[in-house]
Amino acid sequence: MISNFEFLPAKEPTFYYIGVTTTKSSIMRVFPKWAEFLGIGDTPIVGINCKIHDDQKVYRKIVEFIKNDENSLGALVTSHKIDLFDAAKDLFDQVDAYTKLLGELSCISKNEEELWAHAKDPITSGLSYEAFIPKDHWKKTRGEICIIGAGGASLALTTYLMETMNKDQWPEKIYVTNRSIPRLKTMKKIHAKINPGIPFEYHHCPKPEDNDKIVSNLNQYSLIINGTGAGKDFAGSPLSKNAEFPVNGFAWDYNIRGDLIFLKQARAQEKTKNLHIEDGWVYFLHGWQRVIAEVFHLNIPTSGPKFEELSKIALQVK
């Protein structure tokens, strides 16, 4: 049994957030304001907390509940995207193309009597990436990309890069590191199906010092991404205090809450290394809005006045 959720039938149309520490998320304050603006009224958002790599029975019970409860509309899934889909894939009536490719989901929705699984991260990570990486950046530099963490969001971003980058826009190389080997093997297997030829290296890095060695030797103008739960789902950083960020580089943390040590490490070198630093705020906006659009069957643009207004509302209450 999940400690914070009793699996009682929803009394009204309800939207769920499946995560680890859902009550701490800004979305609990943002969603009611967005719902008002988008015309979906007083629809409640309910958090369901699971342990990282929880028991498959837990994930199946959640999906079965949403599928069979009339007032349960769907959910956003974070931190459990691969594990939940792996445990409950047979419960879905329809699975979108990205979910089939990546073996993970970020959104559960209903289409009449059917339960759908969606992987939105290749779209949302791409929109977030394009918001701060200059056009032709890789063409003009010999910059590299280092993604720390081989989870669903990192797999989604690499998929986006492979599908959208022309050869003259490729980075010099992309490094992916992870604390455990299985996720690296899974990512490498998927990349083998879709990689147009971008140079990749996969590294097992169980300790922060292992990541330090790669980050500290990146070319100038490189991008380093914290794609782990470090700083949000658990304390700390995937880097030690001795890591050296690249000159003129980019530091991007997918997270927006927690101790955010990775971002603090980057800011400590911001002036001396001329770093551009990004947190996960834009990713948060796109990630939630794409899922809300799917679950509630709404047209929410990814740019323009309506998107800007939703961003403004979120900033006011986050």
C-alpha positions as CSV (number, residue, x, y, z in Angstrom):
1,M,0.0,0.0,0.0
2,I,1.2,3.5,-0.8
3,S,1.2,5.6,2.4
4,N,-0.3,8.8,1.1
5,F,-3.0,7.3,-1.1
6,E,-6.0,5.2,-0.2
7,F,-7.3,4.3,-3.6
8,L,-10.8,5.5,-2.9
9,P,-13.0,6.4,-5.9
10,A,-12.6,10.0,-6.8
11,K,-15.7,12.0,-6.0
12,E,-15.2,14.4,-8.9
13,P,-13.0,14.6,-12.0
14,T,-9.4,14.4,-10.7
15,F,-5.9,14.8,-12.1
16,Y,-3.0,12.9,-10.5
17,Y,0.7,13.6,-10.1
18,I,2.8,10.4,-9.6
19,G,6.2,11.3,-8.1
20,V,8.3,11.0,-5.0
21,T,7.7,14.1,-2.9
22,T,4.7,15.5,-4.7
23,T,3.5,17.8,-2.0
24,K,6.7,19.9,-2.3
25,S,6.2,20.6,-5.9
26,S,5.2,24.1,-7.2
27,I,2.6,22.4,-9.4
28,M,0.3,22.0,-6.3
29,R,0.0,25.8,-6.2
30,V,0.3,26.4,-9.9
31,F,-2.2,23.9,-11.2
32,P,-5.4,25.4,-9.6
33,K,-4.5,28.8,-11.1
34,W,-3.8,27.3,-14.5
35,A,-7.1,25.3,-14.3
36,E,-9.0,28.5,-13.7
37,F,-7.3,30.2,-16.6
38,L,-7.8,27.2,-18.9
39,G,-11.5,26.8,-18.1
40,I,-11.3,23.4,-16.4
41,G,-12.7,24.7,-13.2
42,D,-12.0,23.3,-9.8
43,T,-10.5,20.0,-10.9
44,P,-8.2,18.9,-8.1
45,I,-4.7,17.6,-8.5
46,V,-3.8,14.7,-6.2
47,G,-0.2,13.6,-5.5
48,I,0.7,9.9,-5.4
49,N,4.1,9.3,-3.9
50,C,6.2,6.2,-4.6
51,K,9.7,5.1,-3.7
52,I,12.3,5.3,-6.4
53,H,12.3,1.9,-8.2
54,D,9.2,0.9,-6.2
55,D,7.7,-2.6,-6.3
56,Q,6.0,-3.4,-9.6
57,K,2.8,-4.2,-7.7
58,V,2.6,-0.6,-6.5
59,Y,2.9,0.8,-10.0
60,R,0.3,-1.7,-11.4
61,K,-2.2,-0.8,-8.6
62,I,-1.9,2.9,-9.5
63,V,-2.5,2.3,-13.2
64,E,-5.4,-0.1,-12.5
65,F,-7.0,2.5,-10.3
66,I,-6.8,5.3,-12.8
67,K,-8.0,3.0,-15.6
68,N,-11.0,1.7,-13.7
69,D,-12.1,4.8,-11.7
70,E,-14.6,6.9,-13.7
71,N,-13.5,10.2,-12.3
72,S,-9.8,9.7,-12.6
73,L,-8.8,11.6,-15.7
74,G,-5.1,10.8,-16.0
75,A,-1.8,11.7,-14.6
76,L,1.7,13.2,-15.1
77,V,4.5,10.8,-14.1
78,T,7.9,11.8,-13.0
79,S,10.8,9.9,-11.5
80,H,9.1,6.6,-12.3
81,K,8.6,6.9,-16.1
82,I,10.5,3.7,-17.0
83,D,9.7,1.6,-14.0
84,L,5.9,2.3,-14.1
85,F,5.6,1.6,-17.8
86,D,7.7,-1.6,-17.5
87,A,5.4,-2.8,-14.7
88,A,2.1,-1.9,-16.3
89,K,2.5,-1.7,-20.0
90,D,-0.1,-4.4,-20.6
91,L,-2.8,-2.3,-18.9
92,F,-2.8,0.4,-21.6
93,D,-5.0,0.2,-24.6
94,Q,-2.9,2.6,-26.7
95,V,0.8,3.4,-26.5
96,D,2.3,6.3,-28.5
97,A,5.3,6.0,-30.7
98,Y,7.8,7.6,-28.3
99,T,6.6,5.3,-25.5
100,K,7.1,2.3,-27.7
101,L,10.6,3.5,-28.7
102,L,11.8,4.6,-25.2
103,G,10.0,2.2,-23.0
104,E,8.8,5.0,-20.7
105,L,5.9,7.3,-20.2
106,S,5.3,10.7,-18.7
107,C,1.6,11.0,-19.2
108,I,-1.5,8.8,-18.7
109,S,-4.7,9.9,-20.4
110,K,-8.1,8.6,-21.3
111,N,-9.7,8.7,-24.7
112,E,-13.3,7.6,-24.2
113,E,-13.0,4.0,-22.8
114,E,-9.3,3.6,-23.7
115,L,-6.3,4.2,-21.4
116,W,-3.3,5.8,-23.3
117,A,0.4,6.0,-22.4
118,H,2.4,9.0,-23.7
119,A,6.1,9.9,-23.6
120,K,6.1,13.7,-23.8
121,D,9.7,14.3,-22.9
122,P,11.2,14.2,-26.4
123,I,8.9,17.2,-27.1
124,T,9.2,19.0,-23.8
125,S,13.0,18.5,-23.4
126,G,13.5,19.7,-26.9
127,L,11.5,22.9,-26.4
128,S,13.4,23.6,-23.2
129,Y,16.8,22.9,-24.8
130,E,16.0,25.2,-27.7
131,A,15.0,28.0,-25.3
132,F,18.6,28.6,-24.3
133,I,21.1,26.9,-26.7
134,P,21.9,29.4,-29.4
135,K,21.1,28.5,-33.0
136,D,24.2,27.1,-34.7
137,H,26.0,26.8,-31.4
138,W,27.5,23.4,-32.1
139,K,28.3,24.4,-35.7
140,K,30.3,27.4,-34.5
141,T,32.2,25.6,-31.7
142,R,33.7,22.3,-30.9
143,G,31.5,22.0,-27.8
144,E,30.4,18.7,-26.4
145,I,27.4,17.5,-24.3
146,C,27.7,15.6,-21.1
147,I,24.5,14.2,-19.7
148,I,24.8,12.9,-16.1
149,G,22.0,10.3,-15.6
150,A,20.6,7.9,-18.1
151,G,16.9,8.0,-17.0
152,G,13.8,8.8,-19.0
153,A,14.4,12.5,-19.4
154,S,17.9,12.1,-20.6
155,L,16.9,9.3,-23.0
156,A,14.2,11.6,-24.3
157,L,16.5,14.5,-24.9
158,T,19.0,12.4,-26.8
159,T,16.2,11.1,-28.9
160,Y,15.1,14.6,-29.7
161,L,18.7,15.6,-30.7
162,M,19.1,12.6,-32.9
163,E,15.8,13.2,-34.7
164,T,16.2,17.0,-35.2
165,M,19.9,17.7,-35.6
166,N,21.4,18.0,-39.1
167,K,25.0,16.7,-39.4
168,D,26.5,20.1,-39.5
169,Q,24.8,20.9,-36.2
170,W,26.1,17.9,-34.3
171,P,28.1,18.5,-31.1
172,E,31.7,17.1,-31.2
173,K,30.5,14.3,-28.9
174,I,27.8,13.4,-26.4
175,Y,28.8,11.7,-23.2
176,V,26.2,9.9,-21.0
177,T,27.1,8.8,-17.5
178,N,25.1,6.8,-14.9
179,R,25.5,5.3,-11.5
180,S,24.3,1.9,-12.6
181,I,25.0,-0.1,-15.7
182,P,21.5,-1.4,-16.8
183,R,20.2,2.1,-17.7
184,L,23.3,2.8,-19.8
185,K,22.8,-0.5,-21.7
186,T,19.1,0.3,-22.3
187,M,20.0,3.8,-23.7
188,K,22.8,2.4,-25.9
189,K,20.4,-0.2,-27.3
190,I,17.8,2.4,-28.2
191,H,20.3,4.8,-29.6
192,A,21.6,2.0,-31.9
193,K,18.1,2.1,-33.6
194,I,17.9,5.8,-34.2
195,N,21.4,7.5,-34.0
196,P,22.2,9.1,-37.4
197,G,25.9,9.0,-36.5
198,I,26.4,11.5,-33.6
199,P,29.5,10.3,-31.7
200,F,28.5,8.9,-28.2
201,E,30.4,7.6,-25.2
202,Y,28.7,5.8,-22.3
203,H,30.4,5.7,-18.9
204,H,29.6,3.9,-15.7
205,C,30.2,6.5,-13.0
206,P,29.0,5.3,-9.6
207,K,30.7,8.2,-7.7
208,P,30.7,12.0,-8.2
209,E,34.5,11.8,-8.7
210,D,33.9,9.6,-11.8
211,N,31.7,12.3,-13.3
212,D,34.3,15.0,-12.4
213,K,36.9,13.4,-14.7
214,I,34.6,13.7,-17.7
215,V,33.2,17.1,-17.0
216,S,36.6,18.6,-16.2
217,N,38.0,17.5,-19.5
218,L,35.2,18.7,-21.8
219,N,35.9,21.2,-24.5
220,Q,35.1,24.9,-24.2
221,Y,31.5,25.8,-25.0
222,S,30.2,22.4,-23.8
223,L,26.9,21.7,-22.1
224,I,26.6,19.7,-18.8
225,I,23.2,18.4,-17.7
226,N,22.2,17.1,-14.3
227,G,19.7,14.5,-15.4
228,T,19.7,12.7,-12.1
229,G,17.4,13.1,-9.1
230,A,20.3,14.5,-7.1
231,G,19.3,17.8,-5.6
232,K,15.6,17.0,-5.7
233,D,14.7,13.4,-5.0
234,F,17.7,13.0,-2.8
235,A,20.4,15.4,-1.4
236,G,23.6,16.2,-3.1
237,S,25.0,16.6,-6.6
238,P,26.4,14.1,-9.2
239,L,29.6,16.2,-9.1
240,S,32.1,16.7,-6.3
241,K,33.3,20.2,-5.2
242,N,36.4,19.6,-7.3
243,A,34.7,19.4,-10.7
244,E,35.7,22.1,-13.2
245,F,33.1,23.4,-15.6
246,P,34.2,24.3,-19.2
247,V,35.0,27.8,-20.1
248,N,32.0,29.5,-22.0
249,G,30.0,26.4,-21.1
250,F,26.3,25.7,-20.2
251,A,25.1,24.1,-17.0
252,W,21.5,22.8,-17.0
253,D,19.8,21.2,-14.1
254,Y,16.4,19.5,-14.9
255,N,15.4,20.2,-11.3
256,I,13.8,23.3,-9.8
257,R,13.5,22.4,-6.2
258,G,15.5,20.7,-3.5
259,D,19.0,21.7,-2.4
260,L,20.1,22.1,-6.0
261,I,23.8,21.6,-5.2
262,F,24.7,21.1,-8.9
263,L,23.4,24.6,-9.7
264,K,25.3,26.1,-6.7
265,Q,28.5,24.4,-7.9
266,A,28.0,26.0,-11.4
267,R,27.2,29.4,-9.9
268,A,30.4,29.3,-7.9
269,Q,32.3,29.2,-11.3
270,E,29.8,31.3,-13.3
271,K,32.0,34.4,-13.6
272,T,35.4,32.8,-13.9
273,K,34.2,30.4,-16.5
274,N,31.6,32.6,-18.2
275,L,28.9,30.0,-17.7
276,H,25.3,30.1,-18.8
277,I,23.2,28.5,-16.1
278,E,19.7,27.1,-16.5
279,D,17.5,25.4,-14.0
280,G,14.4,23.3,-14.9
281,W,11.8,26.0,-14.9
282,V,11.1,26.1,-18.6
283,Y,11.2,22.3,-18.7
284,F,8.6,22.4,-15.8
285,L,6.3,24.7,-17.8
286,H,6.5,22.7,-21.0
287,G,6.3,19.4,-19.3
288,W,3.2,20.1,-17.3
289,Q,1.4,22.0,-20.1
290,R,1.9,19.2,-22.7
291,V,0.5,16.7,-20.2
292,I,-2.4,18.9,-19.2
293,A,-3.3,19.5,-22.9
294,E,-3.3,15.7,-23.4
295,V,-5.3,14.7,-20.3
296,F,-7.9,17.5,-20.7
297,H,-7.9,17.5,-24.5
298,L,-7.0,21.1,-24.7
299,N,-5.1,23.2,-27.3
300,I,-2.3,24.8,-25.3
301,P,0.4,26.6,-27.5
302,T,4.1,26.1,-26.8
303,S,4.8,29.8,-27.5
304,G,3.0,33.1,-27.9
305,P,0.6,35.2,-25.7
306,K,-1.2,32.2,-24.1
307,F,2.0,30.4,-23.2
308,E,3.5,33.6,-21.8
309,E,0.3,34.2,-19.7
310,L,0.5,30.7,-18.3
311,S,4.2,31.3,-17.5
312,K,3.4,34.5,-15.7
313,I,0.7,32.9,-13.6
314,A,3.1,30.1,-12.6
315,L,5.8,32.6,-11.6
316,Q,3.3,34.5,-9.4
317,V,2.5,31.4,-7.3
318,K,5.4,29.0,-7.5
